Amino acid sequence: MRLVIDDKIPFIRGFAERLGEAVYLPGDAINATDVRQADALIIRTRTHCSRQLLAGSTVRFIATATIGYDHLDTAYLASAGIGWANCPGCNATSVAQYVECVLALLAAKRGLRLGAGTTMAIVGVGHVGTAVALMARRLGLRVVLCDPPRREGHGGLHTGDTVARGIADADCTATLADVAREADVISFHTPLTVSGQYATHHLADAAFFTALRRRPVIINAARGEVVDTVALLAAMAAGQVSEAVIDTWENEPRVDRALLDRAFIATPHIAGYSADGKANGTRMALEAVGRHFGCDADFSAICPPPIAADFRYAPQYTDVAAPCLALYDPRRDSDALKHDPDGFEYQRGHYPLRREHF
């Protein structure tokens, strides 16, 4: 088997070779010539898989080592008989860690109260949203869950999605109107869809921001286009939104400089980039390829490197005494992006070791 693999996927070298010949290339540079004689691709979000890339190739399967798959033209893949798999839940705990650390910083620097008097709304309650909701409940926050497909009994955020245990469909009763009225913090964790009954493109638009009643913090760690950037900036200028935490951006890797400057925390799409989450995604992607081609290969040994007991992700920050920040302080990533917005892709591709636990 011949595999073409995004060269930024971690922990994969030496394991992919158990399936066949592996060719490693920059994900955003993989082209039709590269894949013409490949059997499978293992990619991330920067490789857009469509007719333009795949027509005339021998590719029969694509595994994306990510939760999202809006970079896959699934209709074309179905018509071409090309199978595919994503990695639902692989980095859910990592995103929950990111949001928890952001909340700790908001409490220390902006006076956000972490307790029953504060309401946090989770919009999109799949694997990631579930992990974030459970974390928020552990902090003592009142949690409001908004997932219209689940509320209406469709069992997931989109066809074929699986829903993590811990949150029942019956718990996902809130509407966007409820969220706008009640929430002090609103955290988005939906996939990006542009059509259909549950389209999420610009889910947070001007009308949504106008309906806000409590000047909430907006957190977007879903996809950039879920939040309308122009509308968000206008809402911040009008005092409808108190703070913004932006990990995913419209038009990545080109970030909106006004939103970059205004955001409390601004990071280069790395909320799910813990080493633990990366190892999960790599393992799940390889297992999916193996299943598709009937290859009996064991990838259970894929795991991140250990860290020292005194490890601190961002030792230059010592002003906030929150235990979670010893493992991960988002200010390090935010300051790096604000200092060098054009380095967005480099910062993602050369991300430092980050663990979810000692």
C-alpha positions in Angstrom: 0.0 0.0 0.0 1.2 3.5 -0.8 0.2 6.3 1.7 0.5 10.0 1.3 0.7 11.6 4.8 0.6 15.2 6.1 4.2 15.6 7.5 2.9 17.6 10.5 0.9 14.6 11.9 2.8 13.7 15.1 3.9 10.3 16.3 3.1 8.7 13.0 6.5 7.9 11.5 7.5 4.3 12.0 3.9 3.3 12.6 2.4 4.2 9.2 5.1 2.0 7.7 3.4 -1.0 9.2 0.7 -0.4 6.6 3.0 0.1 3.6 5.1 2.7 1.9 4.7 6.2 3.4 5.4 9.5 1.7 5.3 12.6 4.0 4.4 16.0 2.5 3.3 19.4 3.7 -0.5 19.2 4.1 -1.3 22.4 2.3 1.0 21.5 -0.6 -0.3 18.0 -1.4 -1.5 18.1 -5.0 -3.0 15.8 -7.7 0.4 14.6 -8.9 1.4 13.5 -5.4 -1.7 11.4 -4.9 -2.2 10.0 -8.3 -0.7 6.6 -7.4 -1.6 6.6 -3.7 -4.0 4.1 -2.1 -4.7 6.2 1.0 -4.3 9.7 2.4 -3.8 10.5 6.0 -4.3 14.3 6.4 -5.3 17.2 8.6 -7.6 20.2 7.8 -5.1 21.9 5.5 -5.6 19.3 2.7 -8.8 19.9 0.8 -10.0 16.6 -0.7 -12.2 17.2 -3.7 -12.5 16.2 -7.4 -9.6 18.7 -8.2 -7.2 16.7 -6.0 -8.5 13.2 -6.5 -9.9 12.7 -10.0 -7.9 10.1 -11.9 -6.1 8.9 -8.8 -6.0 5.5 -7.3 -6.9 6.8 -3.8 -9.5 4.5 -2.2 -9.5 5.8 1.4 -8.9 9.1 3.3 -8.4 9.4 7.0 -8.3 12.8 8.5 -6.6 12.9 12.0 -9.1 15.5 13.1 -12.6 15.7 14.5 -13.9 18.1 11.8 -14.2 17.1 8.2 -15.4 20.1 6.4 -12.2 19.9 4.3 -13.6 16.7 2.7 -16.0 16.9 -0.2 -18.0 14.0 1.1 -20.5 14.1 -1.8 -17.6 13.7 -4.3 -16.0 11.0 -2.3 -19.2 9.0 -2.2 -19.6 9.4 -6.0 -16.1 8.3 -6.6 -16.3 5.3 -4.3 -13.6 6.7 -1.9 -14.1 5.8 1.7 -13.2 8.2 4.5 -13.0 8.5 8.3 -12.5 11.3 10.8 -11.5 10.9 14.5 -14.5 11.9 16.6 -13.6 12.7 20.2 -9.8 12.4 19.7 -9.0 15.8 21.1 -12.2 16.5 23.2 -10.3 16.5 26.5 -7.7 18.8 25.0 -10.3 21.4 24.0 -11.9 21.1 27.5 -8.5 21.8 29.0 -8.1 24.9 26.8 -11.5 26.2 27.8 -10.9 25.5 31.5 -7.6 27.4 31.4 -9.3 30.3 29.6 -12.0 30.4 32.3 -9.2 30.5 35.0 -7.6 33.5 33.2 -11.0 35.2 32.8 -11.6 34.8 36.5 -8.2 36.2 37.5 -8.0 39.0 35.0 -11.6 39.9 34.2 -13.4 39.0 37.4 -15.5 36.2 35.9 -17.1 34.3 38.8 -16.6 30.6 38.6 -19.6 29.2 40.5 -23.3 28.6 40.5 -24.0 32.3 39.9 -22.5 32.1 36.4 -24.2 30.4 33.4 -22.1 28.8 30.6 -23.8 27.8 27.4 -22.4 25.1 25.3 -23.5 25.3 21.6 -22.8 21.9 20.0 -22.9 19.0 22.3 -20.9 16.2 20.6 -17.7 14.8 22.0 -16.0 18.1 22.5 -19.1 19.9 23.8 -19.8 17.1 26.2 -16.2 17.3 27.6 -16.5 21.0 28.0 -19.9 20.8 29.7 -18.7 18.2 32.2 -15.6 20.3 32.9 -17.8 23.4 33.5 -20.1 21.4 35.8 -17.0 20.3 37.8 -16.2 24.0 38.3 -19.7 24.6 39.7 -21.0 26.6 36.7 -24.6 26.4 35.7 -24.5 24.8 32.3 -27.0 25.3 29.5 -26.8 22.9 26.5 -27.8 23.9 23.0 -27.8 21.3 20.2 -30.9 21.4 18.0 -30.4 18.1 16.2 -30.0 16.3 19.6 -33.0 18.2 21.1 -35.1 17.1 18.2 -34.1 13.4 18.5 -31.6 13.2 15.6 -29.0 11.7 17.9 -26.0 13.8 16.7 -24.6 17.0 15.3 -24.7 15.6 11.7 -25.5 12.4 9.9 -23.2 9.6 11.1 -21.8 11.5 14.1 -21.5 9.7 17.4 -22.4 11.4 20.6 -20.2 11.1 23.7 -21.6 9.5 26.8 -22.3 11.8 29.8 -24.9 14.1 28.3 -28.3 12.8 27.2 -30.3 14.1 24.3 -33.0 15.2 26.8 -30.5 17.5 28.4 -29.9 19.5 25.2 -33.1 21.5 25.5 -31.8 25.1 25.1 -32.5 27.2 22.0 -30.2 29.9 20.7 -32.7 32.3 22.1 -32.3 30.8 25.5 -28.5 31.0 25.1 -28.7 34.7 24.2 -30.9 35.5 27.1 -29.2 33.5 29.9 -25.5 32.9 29.3 -22.6 34.7 30.8 -20.2 32.6 28.7 -21.0 31.1 25.3 -18.7 28.4 24.0 -19.1 27.1 20.4 -18.3 23.5 19.6 -20.3 22.7 16.4 -19.0 21.4 13.1 -19.1 23.7 10.2 -22.0 23.1 7.8 -23.2 25.5 5.1 -26.6 24.1 4.1 -29.4 22.1 5.5 -31.7 22.5 8.4 -28.9 22.7 10.9 -26.4 24.8 9.0 -23.8 26.4 11.3 -22.2 28.9 9.0 -22.5 32.3 10.8 -24.6 30.7 13.5 -23.5 33.6 15.6 -24.6 36.5 13.4 -25.7 40.1 13.9 -29.2 39.0 15.0 -27.7 36.6 17.6 -25.5 39.3 19.1 -28.3 41.8 19.1 -30.3 39.3 21.2 -27.7 39.0 23.9 -28.7 40.2 27.3 -25.8 39.6 29.7 -22.7 40.9 27.8 -21.3 37.4 27.7 -17.8 36.1 26.9 -17.7 34.4 23.4 -15.4 31.4 23.0 -15.0 30.0 19.5 -13.0 26.7 19.4 -15.2 25.2 16.7 -14.6 26.5 13.2 -14.0 30.1 12.4 -16.9 30.5 10.1 -19.4 29.5 12.8 -19.0 33.1 14.2 -19.5 36.1 11.9 -16.3 38.1 12.5 -17.8 41.5 11.4 -20.8 41.0 13.5 -18.7 40.0 16.5 -16.5 43.0 16.3 -19.6 45.2 16.0 -21.1 43.5 19.1 -17.9 44.1 21.0 -17.8 47.8 20.0 -21.5 48.1 21.1 -20.9 46.5 24.5 -23.0 43.5 23.7 -20.0 41.1 24.2 -17.6 41.7 27.0 -14.7 39.5 25.9 -13.8 37.2 23.0 -11.6 34.1 23.0 -10.8 33.0 19.5 -9.0 29.8 18.6 -10.6 29.3 15.2 -10.8 32.0 12.6 -12.6 32.9 9.4 -10.2 32.6 6.4 -7.5 30.7 8.3 -4.5 31.1 8.2 -5.2 34.8 7.6 -6.6 36.2 10.8 -8.6 39.4 11.2 -6.2 41.9 12.7 -9.0 43.9 14.4 -10.3 40.8 16.2 -6.8 39.6 17.0 -6.1 42.9 18.8 -9.4 43.0 20.6 -9.6 39.3 21.7 -8.8 38.5 25.3 -7.1 35.3 24.1 -6.3 34.7 20.4 -4.7 31.4 19.4 -3.8 29.7 16.1 -6.4 26.8 16.1 -4.6 24.8 18.7 -7.2 24.2 21.4 -7.2 20.5 20.5 -3.4 20.3 20.2 -2.4 18.6 23.4 0.1 15.8 22.7 -2.5 13.4 24.2 -5.1 14.6 21.6 -2.7 14.4 18.8 -1.7 10.8 19.7 -5.3 9.8 19.8 -6.0 11.3 16.4 -2.9 9.6 14.8 -3.8 6.3 16.3 -7.4 6.5 15.2 -6.5 7.5 11.7 -4.1 4.6 11.2 -6.6 2.2 12.7 -9.2 3.4 10.2 -6.9 2.9 7.3 -6.0 -0.6 8.6 -9.7 -1.5 9.0 -10.5 -0.4 5.5 -7.8 -2.4 3.8 -8.0 -5.4 6.1 -4.5 -4.8 7.5 -3.9 -6.4 10.9 -1.5 -3.8 12.5 -1.3 -2.7 16.1 -1.0 1.0 16.9 -1.7 0.9 20.6 1.9 2.0 21.4 1.3 5.5 19.9 1.5 7.8 22.9 3.0 11.2 23.7 6.3 11.6 25.6 6.3 11.8 29.4 6.9 15.1 31.1 8.8 16.0 34.3 6.8 16.4 37.5 7.8 20.1 37.6 6.9 20.8 34.0 5.2 24.2 33.3 4.0 25.0 29.8 4.6 28.7 30.0 7.1 29.4 32.9 7.2 33.1 32.1 3.6 33.4 33.5 3.4 33.1 37.3 0.9 35.8 38.2 -2.2 33.5 38.3 -2.2 30.7 40.8 -4.5 28.2 39.1 -3.3 24.6 39.0 -4.6 24.0 35.5 -2.3 26.7 34.2 0.9 24.8 35.3 0.1 22.3 32.5 -1.2 24.8 30.0 -1.4 28.6 29.9 -3.1 29.9 26.8 -1.4 33.3 27.1 1.8 31.8 25.7 0.1 30.8 22.5 -2.0 34.1 22.4 1.0 36.3 22.8 2.9 34.4 20.1 0.1 34.9 17.6 -0.5 38.6 18.5 3.2 39.2 18.1 3.4 37.4 14.7 0.0 36.9 13.0 1.7 35.8 9.8 3.3 33.0 11.7 -0.1 31.2 12.2 0.8 28.1 10.3 4.3 27.9 11.6 3.0 28.1 15.2 0.6 25.3 14.5 3.2 23.2 12.8 5.8 23.7 15.5 3.7 23.5 18.5 5.4 22.8 21.8 4.8 19.8 24.0 1.5 20.2 25.9 0.1 17.5 28.1 -3.3 17.1 29.7 -1.9 15.6 32.9 1.4 14.9 34.6 
